[in-house]
């Protein structure tokens, strides 16, 4: 069975182009975004890693670390970063896990348990390794998503989802569809009108079970 929301992620020790790390120790008190790819030196993956690199200041503002995962080795990762930085026009300062034996891919249920890597492996051999995991400081999975090989991920959406998670956890609210920072939030149904008034001040009742307010 794969990881589910609020499961604690495996505390694995992995090799990266920044050295050996333990996932739980590496996350520490931060939020974390883990994002995987089928293979180095592939076109969609290179643009995605570049997009993550361009958002370095945004991750830092949110107290969030980012960790790439790919099935090639450390030396390939180091060489590939040159291409990533060419595409991004900026430094790719985050580590990339060298998941050559698929240990992390299997632990996070990114591949079937019987998956293997033949000699001369191609992106098609690891086609399902294209996932995003947002993990809280409690080391629990807060959000996951998986894309097909042909559709590049929208990391602005990953950032928006991270904002929503941090807002909901920090403020005890929910966020509506298409929410962005500064928009109205949803008051949980478990909070009475009296308590909502005391906690949030003015709020709007759209439906008996849908009440919104500004933070």
N, C-alpha and C positions, 0 to 999 in steps of 0.2 A: 504494500500500500504506500502511496506517495505521501509527501508532507502535506498536511492540512493546515488551514489557518489556525494560529495559536499553538501549533506544535513547536517544541524547542528544536532548533536545527541541530544536526550532528556536530559535535565538537571535534572536527577532523584536523589533523596536522597535514599541511599540503606544501608542495614546493611551488615557488613563484619566481618571477624574474627579480623580485626584491628579497629573495631568500626564503627560508622556511618559516611558516606562520601556523599558529593554532587559531582556528576560526573564532572561538569564543574570546580568547585573549586579544586577538586583533580587533574585534568589534569593540570590546571594552564597554564604555558608557555611551557609545555613539549609536546612531542608526546606521544601517548598512544597506547598500544595493549590490546584489550579486547578479551578474549577467553573463550568460554563457553563449558560446559560438561553436560551430562545427569544426572550424579549421582556420589556421593562420593564412595570410596572403590570399584571402578570398574577397570579392568586391563588396558585397553588402556588409559583411562583418567589418571591413576596414572603415566604411563610412560610419557605421554605428559606434565603433570605438572612438572615432574622431569626434562624433557628436558628444559622447561622454566626456572626452577631454576638454571640449569647449565649454562645458558646464562646470568646470572645476570650482569656480568661485561660488556657484549656486549650491553645490554639494556642501562646501565648507560653511556657508552661511546657515545651513540647516543642520550642522553638526553630524554630517553623514559621510561615511567612507564608502568608496566604490571598489569592487573587486571583479575583474574579468576572469573568465574561465574558458580555456580552450584545450583541445586534446593534443596539441603539439608540445614540444619541449621548451625548456627555458631559453636556450640559444636561439631557437626560432622566434620566440616571443620578443627577445631583445632586438633581433633584426627587423621584425615586423613593425615594431614601434616607430622605426624610421619612416615607413610608409604611412602609418597612422598620423604621424605628426606633419607629414607633407600634406595630407588631405585636410587635416584639421587646422593647420596653420598655428598650432600651439603645442606645448609639451603634453605628452600623455604620462602623467605622473603616478597613475594608479598601478598596483600590481596585477599581474595576470597569472592565474594558477596554471601549472603544467599538468593537466589531468590526463597524462598519456595512458594510464591503465584504466581509465573510466571510473575510478573509485568514487570521485565526487559526483560524477554524472549519475551513477547508480544510487548513491546515498540520497541524492535529492530527486530521484525518480525522473531523471531527464532522458533515460534510455531504458529499454527492457532489460531485465536481469541477465538474459542470455546474450546480450550484445557483445560484440567483439570487434577488434580492429585488425583487419587483414593487412598484409604487407602492401605498400603502395596505396594506403588508405586515401579515400577521397571525401569531400564534404558530404556526399550522399550516404557514406557509411555511418555518419553521425548526424544525420539530418534533423533529428529531434532535439539536439542539444542547442536550443535557442530559447532560453527561458530567462525571466527576470524574477528575482526574489527580493522583496523588501523586508528587512529584519529589524526589529526594535532593539533597544538597549537591553531588554530582558532576554534576548537571544531567541525570541519567538517569531515565527513567520507571520507577517501581517498582511502580505499580498503576494500573489504570484501570477504570472502570465506567460504564455508560450506562443511564439509566432512561427509561421512556416518559413522556409528558406528564402522565398522569393519576395517577402515583404519586410522592408526595413522597419525597425521599431521606432516609435515616436517618443524620444526621451523627454520631450516637453510634457508628454502625458505621464511618464514615470515621475517627473518632478512634481506635476500637479497632484498625482496620487499620493506622493510623499507628503506634500503640504496638507492634503486632506487627512491623512493618517495622524500627522503630528498635531493638527488642530483638534481632531476628534478625541485623541488620547489626552491632550493637554487641557481641553475645555469641556469635555464631557458632552459633546454634541455630535450630530451627524452632518454630512454634507450632501446637498442635492445633486442631481445630474448636472454636468457641465460646470460645477462649482470651481471658482478660482478665489485666491486670497482676496479678502475684502467684500466678497458677496455674502448675502444672508446665509445663515446656517439653520439647521433643523433642530428643534428642541426635542429630546427623546420623549416618547409617549409615556414613559414611566414617571415623568416629572409632572406634578399637578400644576394647574394654572397659577395657584397661589405661590408655589415654590418657584415656578418659572419667572413670575413677576419679581420675586425677591432676588433671584439670582441674575436674571438677564435684563430686568427693567421692561421696557415696552417690547411687545412682540405682536406678530400678526397671525391671526387664526385663518388659514386658508380653508381647511377642513377640520373637523373635530380631532383628527389624528395627525394633522399637518400644521405645525406652528413654526414660524420662522422668526429669526431675530438677527440683529447686528451684534457682533462681538466688539 
